[in-house]
Each structure stands twice: as structure tokens, then as C-alpha cells.
């Protein structure tokens, strides 16, 4: 019988102190304008051992002829036949404040019908941002986490051989378009919550004076203190080390595909009685062959035989009293032998009945 995977923060655990339950501000917020930037480029991987794009894929041959033409060699794309070349898309992430000359990792993915990028070398590829400017140039040998062995109908494939990486494979050519930190900083909460935003403002004002104000549940404006006018980086570093008690609403997350159920300790169950049972009706039809007696004038006939079987399990019930905890709910559902699908259905019914004081999120 398939069982549910229950991940719980049980209320029966010892109470945590405020210092233990607090979270660093660094994990809660990000500075507006200080973010990563996505880069994208189109390139060629060469040196493949016959695992490149096939002849029916036209753009790799066109790309190769264009490359050779820039090097002074003219070749018609309709006559070229190269099995060791594959067209790829190259992606990378440009961190904030990175300077020219630094190196970043790149990911390569085949866009044609090449079965593997194993052993290939990426040729010089410009990586552009959304503004069309080249911010980095990638080149180098590919590193795969898989391979393809064999041929014909006897092929062994391990992991995903059409995606590869080049660690430190791109050199930054242009500084990232990051916003300079001024006298007014805007903090963005990674998870919008009015209570958490108010607590962040309270902690900042207590530590640095009246410098912070919450504009909404996800945005906090902070004026740079006078003693940090020439040291914005130091102020951000000191601010990130402050701890805040975050507030999280009661929530239950269920994943019916994997049978995973995650519940927080703040989930409350109102007084409710649950009954669970099942009725199974099974109808089977078998086709039997009826043979006539020897030397008789009868003919062979196919006779259907239908059987009906009805099974009904005994109803299982659970009574939850007022103030029931998550631990009691889990024990109750386990006691009646509920499957993951049953538990998800029970939680949805509890929510519809108004007995579950938590947000039910199905993913």
C-alpha cells in the first residue's frame, strides 16, 4: 500500500526561544536593483565523435559556413557534410556588480538533433542580455553528466547527454547593469507579509534610529544613517546581520502526484467527526467456448459469463476534539489507514466544512 510522506513541524516539540526562531535579515530581503541578469547566446560545438546534428538540420551547416567565411574560406552550405558539429544555445547568469575579466559558468543545450555533446568544444560565443549587448564571451570544452554508448538498436543512454556545462567557461566583457546604492535603499521581502514587514521596520528603527518605513507588505524604504554616508556597503552588511522573527500563516501543501503532505505547526482543527469507507463493485465478463457433442449437428458457440462482486469496507471514523493539534490530526489519519489520495480528499473536505483553519495549497 502506498503511504503518504508527511513532513511536519509538530507543536509537541519544545518551545523555541525568540533568538532560535529568528531569521537573519539577509535571508528575508533583497535590495531593489541588485539582482542577477540572464544571458543567452547561439553557438557551435565541434569535435563530436559523429554525434553531431544530422543532415536534415540545416542551420548548423549554415552557421559553420558563415564562420568559415569570416575566416576567409568560402563553402556552400548545401554541399557541406559535417557530423562532428552541433548547434547549441548557451545560457549564463551575470551576477550583480561583477566586473570585466571575471569568469562565470555557462550551460549548453543542443537545439538540433545531435544525440550527444560528449567530448565537444564550444567555439567562441557571445552572450547577450535583454538589451542586445554582449556581456560575456564563452568558449571551452564541455562537461557532461551523462553519455551515450552503443549504436543502432543497442544503445545505452545515461542521464542527459544533450546538455552540458563549462565551469568558468565565459569571460565577462561588460559590467553588469546594477543600480548604484544611494541614500535611499528599498528592501524587497522575498515573501510578502504585513506582519513580517512591520517587524523588520521595528528592528531597523531600534538599531539605527527612525530610518525605515514599510510602504506595503513586500517593500520597505530605508534612509541611509548619517554615520554611514560614506560607507553604504558597511551599512548593508550590518543591516543583514540583524535577526527578525518572521510570521508565517498556517498552510498545508499537498502534492497528489508524489503523495507528499507538508503541514506547519500552526494548523488548527475545529471539532469535527470524520468517517471513511469504500464501496467496490467489480464486474467481470469472461467469454467461454461451448463445444457440441461429437457427431452432432450443433455448432461451436461463444457464451459470455458475467460475475458481479461487491465489497464494502467497514466505515472507519475519527473524532477530533476542540483545539486538536497537527500531531493529533496525523495520528488520526494514520489510524484509519488512509492512503495519500484519501488524506488529500479528507483535507479538502475539512477545508470545505470550515473545520480547517489553514490555507490548503494543492501543487
N, C-alpha and C positions, 0 to 999 in steps of 0.2 A: 504494500500500500504506500503510495506516495505521501510524504509528510511535508508539512509546511516548515519553512525556515523562519523562525521568529527571532528578531533582533530587538532587544528590549533594554530600556533604562528603567529598572524596577524601582518603585517607590519604597520597597523594603530595604534598600541599601542605606548605609549610614549617611546621615546628612552631611553635606559638604559645607565647608566654611566659605565665606564670600570671596576670600582670596583664591581658593581652589576652583570656584565656579567662574571666576572672572576670566576674560579673554583679552589678550593684548589688542590694542587699537590697530596695530599693524595688520592683524588678520581680519579686521572688520571693515576697513575703509581703503579707498584708493584715491589718489589725487587727480582731480579733473585735469585732463590734458596730458597726464603722464600715463602712457599706455603703449602696448605693442602695436606694430604695424605689419600687415600681411604683404608678402612679396610673391610675385608669380613670374615665371619665365618659361619659354619654349626652347628645347634644346635637342641635341642628338647624343645618343650613347653609342660608341663604337667599340670594336674589339670583341663582340659577342661571337661565341663559337657556333655559328649557324643558327642562333636562336633569335635573330632579328626579325623585323617586320617582313611580311610576305610581299610578293609582287603586286597583289591586288590593293595594297595600301599605298596610295600614290604620294601623299605629302612627305614621307621620309625621303624618297628619291628626289623630290623637288628641293627639299631642304639641303640635301647633300650636294646637288648640282649647284645651288646658289652659293654654298660655302666654298666649293671648289672654284667657282667663277671668281669669287673675291680673291682667291689665291692665284689667279692667272691661268686656271685650267678650265677650258670650256668642254662640257659634256652634256649630251642631250638626256633629259630625264626619262625619255621613252626607251632608251637603249641601255640604261644603267641597270645592273642586276647585282645588288649587294645584300647578302643575307646576314651580315655581321653588324648592321646598323639598325637602331630603333629610335623612333621619335618619342620624346618624353616631355612631361610637364614637370617643372621644378618649382617647389614652394619652399618658403622660408619665413621666419618670424624675425622682424627687426626690433630689438628691444629699445626702450626709450633712452635717450642721452648717449647712445653708442656713437663712437667717433670713427672716421675713416681709418682704415688699416686693421680694424678688429675683425675677427672671424666669427662666423655663425654657421650652425648646422643647416643642411638642406635635405629635403625629401624629394625623391624622384619616383614618378609613376609613369608606366607605359601608356600611351594613348592609342597605339596601333594594335596589331595582333601578334606582337612579339611574345612568345611563351615564357621567356626568362630574360632577366637583365644580369645574370650571373657572369662575373668576370669582365663587365663592361667598364668603359671610361667615359665620363661625361665631358664633352667638349665645352669650351668657354661659352657660358650662357649668362646673359644679362637678366637680372631680376628687377622687375619694375613694381612700383607702388600704384595705388589707385589714380595718382596724378599723371601716370605715364613716364615718370622719371626713373632712371636706372639708379638703384640704391646699393646694389651689390652685384658681384660677378662670381659665378660658381664654376668650378672645374675640378675634376679628380676622379679616382677610381671609386666604384660603387661598393657598398657593403650590404649584403643581403642576409636576411634571417631565414632563408629557405633555399631550396634548389630543386631542379628537375633532372631526373636520371632516366635512362632508357630511351626507347623510341618506338614508333609505330603504335600498336595497341598495348604494348607493355611499357607503361610509363609510370614512374614513381614521383609524385609531387609532394614536397614537404613545405608547409607554411605557405607563404605568398611570394612567389619569385618574381612578380612583375612590379614590385615596389621595393625601393632601396633607399639607403641614406648615405650621405657623405659627411661624417663628423668634421666640423670646422672646414667645410668644403667651399665656403663663399667668403670673399673678402669685401668688407664694407667700403664703398666708394663715395658715399654721400651721407652726411649726418642725418639722423632721424629727425622728422619734423615734430619735435617735442616743444611744448609750451614752457617758456621761462617762468620760474617761480617768482611772483611779485609779493607785494604787501598783503594781498588778499588771496587766501587759499580756499578752495572749495573741495570739501571732503564728500566723497560718494560712498554711502553704505552699500556693501555688496549684497545685503539683504535688507530691503526697505522695512522699517518697523518704527512706529512713532515712539514707543517706549524706549527702545534702544537709542534712537536719535537723541531723545531728551537726556538720557543718562550720559551719552558721550559729551553733550554740551555741558552738563553739570561737572563732569570730571575735568574737562579742559578749563572751564572758568575757575574751578577750585585750584588748579595747579598754576595757571598763568594769568589769572585775573579775568575780567569781563571781555573776552576776545571772541567768543563763539556764539553763534545763533543758528538754530535749526530752521531752515526755510521750508522743509517738508519732511516726509518720513525717510527720504533717501539722500538728502542734500544738506550739508552743514557748512556755513560760511565762517571762516576763521581769519581774523586780522592778526598780522604778524606783531608780536610784542615788541616794545621799543628796544629792549636789550638784545633782541635777535635781528635787528635791522640789517646787519652786515653778515649774518650767519643763518640764512634760511635753511640750509642743509642741516645744521645743528638743531634747529627748532623742530624740523620734521622728524629727525632721529629721536629727540627727546619725547616728542608727542607720540610716536609709535610705540614707545615702551610703556605708556600708561595702560592700565587694565580697566575694563568695563564689564559689569555684569549684564550680559545680553538677555533679552527677553524673547522667548520662543512660544508661539501659540501651540496648543495641543493639536497634534496632527497624527494621522495614521496613513501610511503609504503602503499600498498593496500592489504587487505585480503578479497578475494571474498567470502569465507565461512561465515564470520561474517558481511560483509558489512562495514568494518572499513577502513577509509582512513585517513592517517596521512601525513600532509604536513608542511614543515618548511617555515619560513618567507622569505627565500632567493630564493624561486622558482620564476622564471621569465617566462612570457608568451610572445612569439613573436606575431606580428599582425596576426590574423587568424580569419576566419569565420567558425562557426560550424552550421550544420543543422542536426536535429534529427527528425525522424518519424518512423512509423512502419506500416507494412502491415501484416494483419492477414487473413489467409484463413482457414476456418473451414468447413470440410466436414463430414456430419453425415449420417449414413445409419441405418434405422430402418426396422425391419422385421415385416410386417403386415400379419395377417392371413385372407385369403379370404374364406368365407364360402359359399357353394352352396345353392340355394333355396331349401326349404323343398320339399321332394318327387321328386327331380330332380336326374338325373343320374351323376351330377357333383361330384367332389371330393374336399376336402379341400386343399388349396394351400398356401404356404408361399411366399408373394410378397415383395421384398425389395423396400423401398422408400428412395431415396437418395436426400439430400438437400445440397446445396453449399451456404455458406455465406462468403462474402468478406468485410472486414473492413479495412479502411486505415485512420490513424490519420493524421491530418494536420501537415505539416512539421513545426518544431519549430527551429528557428535559433537564434544564438547569435554571436555578433561581439565584439571581444576583440581588443582594440587598442594597440599601441606600449607602452611598459612599464607597461602592466597590472600587477596588484598585485594579491596575493593569495586571498585576500578578494573579489576582482572583479571576479576572477575565480569561487569562491564558490557561490557567488550571481548569476552568470550567469547559473551555472549548476542547482542551486535550482530553478531559474526562469522558466526553461523549464521542470521542473518536472521529472528530471532524477532519476531512481532507482539506487541502488548500482551497479548492473551489467552494467547499461548504463554508469555510471560515470567511472567505470574501463575501459570500452571499449573506451570511449572518451579520457581518459588519454593516453591509449596505442596508439590511432590514432594520438593524438597530438605529442607524442614522435616520432612516425614514420614519421610524417610530418616535423619534425625539429622545431616545434613551442614551445617545452617544454624544457627549459634549466635546467633540473634536472634529477637525476638518478631515474628511475622508478623501484621499487622493489616489486615484487608480492610474497606473502608468503601464 
